[in-house]
Every structure is written in C-alpha cells, then in structure tokens.
Amino acid sequence: MALRATVEQLYAVFEPYKLRPDTEACPCCHRPEEERVVHQAPLRRLTPDALSGFAGDSLMTWGDVVDLKHFLPRLFEILAFDRSDVDFPDTETVVGALSRGGWNDWPVGERDAVRSFLRAFWDDQLHAWPPHHDIDAMLASIARVEDDVTPYLDGWEVATGRAPVLHFADFLRYNISRAALGQRLSNEFFSDRPDQEALVRTWLLGADVRFRARIEEAFLAETDEPSLELLSGALDVMPRRD
C-alpha cells in the first residue's frame, strides 16, 4: 500500500478517538498555550510546531492513550511528508509512543493500520536519497515498537535501485566497527531493545554476502562524488568472507 494511502487509513481507523477538552499536559513541563494551540485547528491542519510538544512528551508528561490515538494520524503524516525546518521531535521518540501506549494490545484493526504505515514509511525512506530521515533512525524507531524487525530487513535486501544501496553503505559505515567488536549499534535508542539490536547487528555482519556485489555495481555507475566516497568507504570497511 502506498504511503499516502496508509496515512488515510490511519485517519479512518482512529477517527472515533475525539480530542478531549483537556489533554492534561503537565503544567510543570508545558505552558498553557501549548494545550490551547492543539484545540485551535482541525486535526489535519495542526502544524508541526503546534504538535511538537505533544509529539515529544506523549504518554510521559502529556496525555493518555486516547489522546495519542487522536493525534497519531497527524503525527505520522508529519513524519512522512513534512519537509519544513520546524524543530519536530526525533523519529525514534514519535514512533516510540506506540510502545508507551501498549499498541500491541490495541484492537487488531488499529494494529494493522499502524503496521501498514510503518512498512510503507520504511519502504518510502529506503527509496529516498538524499534521505528525509536517516535510515539508522528509521531502523531504531522500528526496533522500538516491533518485536520482529526481520520483515523490514528482508525488505531492505530486495529493494531495488540506487537509494537502498547508499543507505546500506551509510549504515555500514557508522556501525560495522562496533558490530565486529560485539558492541551495541551506535543509535542510543537500541539500548532498551537488546533482542532487536542483536538481530540487526548479526544481519549487518553478513554485509559481504548481502550487499558487496550491489555496492560494487553502484560504485561503477555512480557519478556523484560524495556518493562515490560513501560507497568506496563502505567497501573498505565491509567484512569479507573468504
């Protein structure tokens, strides 16, 4: 399902969750204006700036699960499509709200809509270069909320084109030394998801089998100098199986 269609599905599935008159923002952490601004426009018209406070603190110092479900379609729409320079919370925090909200216990239709979005969002970002979201942040976000990240890694392996290879070269560059030493991957958001982190680390250590030929092919076809340097650096550090 295309990414835009999955966002529309989120709006439809979570439409029953109406905005409460008071979403209970912690008065020690948030100004009264922050509460007021989320009531001043229809959900689809709330700006990233208006929602940045809730996005960063949902189910920590602001709101309950009903509030999260109400805002979720717009929060994910902003992640997927907004290209403004507004200081919106990191992807790992926004997606991580699903775990804070116990999403694996939500009704099956809600879980299915969320998972459809996550998989479409992942696929969209895999095929975007330069990236809108670092693939490292995307993968750590998914690992925070999905017990099994294998389908996402499998999707990366079969994704065609230039962008998925460049994403892999970039991810390899920042993580292969740590992985080879048996250390946790560099993104701090993996720290509380040890099983998922170990799975990704093991997968990465198979880089020679998975991506060497594709990186070599991409290098020969590349004309952009920074991308050439990225691919060359990946080949230099990539483990080789003799």
C-alpha positions as CSV (number, residue, x, y, z in Angstrom):
1,M,0.0,0.0,0.0
2,A,1.4,3.4,-0.9
3,L,2.4,5.7,2.0
4,R,-0.3,8.3,1.5
5,A,-3.0,5.6,1.5
6,T,-1.7,4.2,4.8
7,V,-1.9,7.7,6.3
8,E,-5.5,8.0,5.1
9,Q,-6.2,4.6,6.6
10,L,-4.9,5.8,9.9
11,Y,-7.2,8.8,9.8
12,A,-10.2,6.5,9.1
13,V,-9.3,3.9,11.8
14,F,-8.6,6.4,14.6
15,E,-11.4,8.8,13.8
16,P,-13.5,7.6,16.7
17,Y,-10.9,9.0,19.2
18,K,-12.0,12.6,19.7
19,L,-10.0,15.4,21.1
20,R,-10.6,15.7,24.8
21,P,-11.3,19.2,26.2
22,D,-8.2,18.9,28.4
23,T,-5.4,16.6,27.3
24,E,-3.7,17.0,30.6
25,A,-0.3,18.5,29.7
26,C,1.9,18.6,32.8
27,P,1.9,22.2,34.0
28,C,5.5,21.9,35.1
29,C,6.6,20.9,31.7
30,H,4.3,22.7,29.3
31,R,2.8,26.2,29.0
32,P,-1.0,26.6,28.9
33,E,-0.6,28.0,25.4
34,E,0.7,24.6,24.2
35,E,-2.6,23.0,25.3
36,R,-4.6,25.7,23.7
37,V,-2.9,25.5,20.4
38,V,-3.8,21.8,19.8
39,H,-7.5,22.9,20.0
40,Q,-7.3,25.8,17.6
41,A,-7.4,23.9,14.3
42,P,-8.8,20.7,12.9
43,L,-6.5,17.7,13.3
44,R,-5.3,17.6,9.7
45,R,-4.4,21.3,9.8
46,L,-2.4,21.2,13.0
47,T,1.1,22.3,12.2
48,P,4.3,20.5,13.2
49,D,5.0,23.4,15.6
50,A,1.6,23.1,17.2
51,L,2.1,19.4,17.8
52,S,5.8,19.3,18.7
53,G,5.3,19.4,22.4
54,F,2.8,16.6,22.4
55,A,4.9,14.6,20.0
56,G,8.0,14.8,22.3
57,D,6.2,14.1,25.6
58,S,3.1,12.0,24.7
59,L,2.3,9.5,27.5
60,M,5.2,10.8,29.5
61,T,4.2,14.3,30.6
62,W,1.3,14.9,28.3
63,G,-1.9,13.0,27.6
64,D,-3.2,9.4,27.7
65,V,-3.7,6.7,25.1
66,V,-6.9,8.3,23.8
67,D,-5.0,11.5,23.1
68,L,-2.2,9.6,21.4
69,K,-4.7,7.7,19.2
70,H,-6.4,11.0,18.3
71,F,-3.2,12.7,17.2
72,L,-1.5,9.7,15.8
73,P,-2.6,10.1,12.2
74,R,-1.4,13.7,12.0
75,L,1.9,12.9,13.9
76,F,2.7,10.2,11.4
77,E,1.6,12.3,8.5
78,I,4.1,15.0,9.6
79,L,6.9,12.4,9.9
80,A,6.1,11.0,6.4
81,F,5.6,14.2,4.4
82,D,6.6,17.4,6.2
83,R,9.9,18.8,4.9
84,S,9.9,22.0,6.9
85,D,12.7,23.1,9.2
86,V,10.4,23.1,12.3
87,D,12.1,21.6,15.3
88,F,10.0,18.4,15.5
89,P,11.0,15.6,17.9
90,D,13.1,12.8,16.5
91,T,11.6,9.9,14.7
92,E,12.5,7.4,17.4
93,T,10.6,9.4,20.0
94,V,7.5,9.9,17.9
95,V,7.2,6.3,16.7
96,G,8.3,5.1,20.2
97,A,5.0,6.5,21.6
98,L,3.4,3.3,20.2
99,S,5.3,1.2,22.8
100,R,4.5,3.7,25.6
101,G,0.8,3.3,24.6
102,G,0.9,-0.5,24.6
103,W,0.0,-0.7,20.9
104,N,0.4,-4.5,20.7
105,D,-2.7,-4.8,22.8
106,W,-4.8,-2.4,20.7
107,P,-7.7,-3.8,18.6
108,V,-6.5,-5.7,15.5
109,G,-7.7,-3.1,13.0
110,E,-5.7,-0.4,14.8
111,R,-2.6,-2.6,14.9
112,D,-2.9,-3.5,11.2
113,A,-3.3,0.2,10.2
114,V,-0.2,1.2,12.2
115,R,1.9,-1.7,10.8
116,S,0.8,-0.9,7.3
117,F,2.0,2.7,7.8
118,L,5.3,1.6,9.3
119,R,6.1,-0.7,6.5
120,A,5.1,1.8,3.8
121,F,7.1,4.5,5.6
122,W,10.2,2.3,5.8
123,D,9.9,1.4,2.1
124,D,9.4,5.1,1.2
125,Q,12.5,6.1,3.1
126,L,14.6,3.3,1.7
127,H,14.0,4.7,-1.8
128,A,14.7,8.3,-0.9
129,W,18.2,9.7,-1.4
130,P,19.2,12.1,-0.1
131,P,17.3,10.8,2.9
132,H,14.4,12.6,4.6
133,H,15.1,10.5,7.7
134,D,18.4,8.7,8.4
135,I,17.9,5.0,7.9
136,D,19.6,4.5,11.2
137,A,16.9,6.5,12.9
138,M,14.2,4.7,10.9
139,L,15.5,1.2,11.9
140,A,16.0,2.2,15.6
141,S,12.4,3.5,15.6
142,I,11.0,0.3,14.2
143,A,13.1,-1.8,16.6
144,R,11.5,0.2,19.5
145,V,8.0,-0.9,18.5
146,E,8.3,-4.2,16.5
147,D,9.4,-7.4,18.3
148,D,10.4,-8.8,14.9
149,V,12.3,-6.5,12.6
150,T,13.1,-9.3,10.1
151,P,10.4,-8.2,7.5
152,Y,12.0,-4.7,7.4
153,L,15.5,-6.1,6.9
154,D,14.2,-8.5,4.3
155,G,12.6,-5.6,2.5
156,W,15.9,-3.7,2.5
157,E,17.6,-6.7,0.9
158,V,15.2,-6.9,-2.0
159,A,14.7,-3.2,-2.5
160,T,15.9,-2.2,-5.9
161,G,17.6,1.0,-7.2
162,R,20.4,3.3,-6.1
163,A,19.0,4.6,-2.8
164,P,18.8,1.4,-0.8
165,V,22.4,0.6,-1.6
166,L,23.5,4.1,-0.5
167,H,21.5,3.8,2.7
168,F,23.2,0.5,3.4
169,A,26.7,1.9,2.8
170,D,25.9,4.8,5.2
171,F,24.5,2.4,7.9
172,L,27.5,0.1,7.5
173,R,30.0,3.0,7.8
174,Y,28.6,4.1,11.2
175,N,28.0,0.6,12.7
176,I,30.3,-2.1,11.3
177,S,33.3,-1.4,13.7
178,R,31.0,-1.7,16.7
179,A,29.3,-4.8,15.3
180,A,32.6,-6.5,14.6
181,L,33.6,-6.0,18.2
182,G,30.3,-7.3,19.5
183,Q,29.3,-3.8,20.7
184,R,25.9,-2.4,20.6
185,L,25.0,-0.4,17.4
186,S,25.6,3.3,17.6
187,N,22.0,4.6,17.9
188,E,21.2,5.0,21.6
189,F,17.6,4.1,21.0
190,F,18.6,0.5,20.5
191,S,19.8,0.3,24.1
192,D,16.5,-0.9,25.6
193,R,15.7,-3.3,22.8
194,P,18.6,-5.8,23.1
195,D,17.0,-8.7,21.2
196,Q,16.2,-6.4,18.2
197,E,19.6,-4.8,18.3
198,A,21.3,-8.1,18.3
199,L,19.3,-9.3,15.3
200,V,20.2,-6.2,13.3
201,R,23.9,-6.4,14.3
202,T,24.1,-10.1,13.2
203,W,22.4,-9.2,9.9
204,L,24.9,-6.4,9.4
205,L,27.8,-8.7,9.9
206,G,26.6,-10.6,6.8
207,A,27.2,-7.5,4.7
208,D,29.6,-9.2,2.4
209,V,27.0,-11.7,1.3
210,R,24.1,-9.3,1.3
211,F,25.4,-6.1,-0.4
212,R,29.0,-6.3,-1.6
213,A,28.1,-7.0,-5.3
214,R,25.4,-4.3,-5.3
215,I,27.8,-1.7,-3.7
216,E,30.5,-2.6,-6.3
217,E,27.9,-2.2,-9.1
218,A,26.6,1.0,-7.7
219,F,30.2,2.4,-7.4
220,L,30.9,1.7,-11.0
221,A,27.7,3.5,-12.1
222,E,27.9,6.5,-9.7
223,T,28.8,10.0,-10.8
224,D,28.1,12.0,-7.7
225,E,31.4,12.5,-5.8
226,P,30.1,12.3,-2.2
227,S,28.2,9.2,-3.1
228,L,31.3,7.7,-4.6
229,E,33.2,8.4,-1.4
230,L,30.4,6.8,0.6
231,L,30.4,3.6,-1.5
232,S,34.2,3.4,-1.6
233,G,34.3,3.7,2.2
234,A,31.8,1.0,2.7
235,L,33.8,-1.4,0.5
236,D,36.9,-0.6,2.6
237,V,35.3,-1.5,5.9
238,M,33.0,-4.3,4.7
239,P,33.8,-7.7,6.2
240,R,34.8,-10.2,3.7
241,R,34.1,-13.9,3.8
242,D,36.9,-16.0,2.3
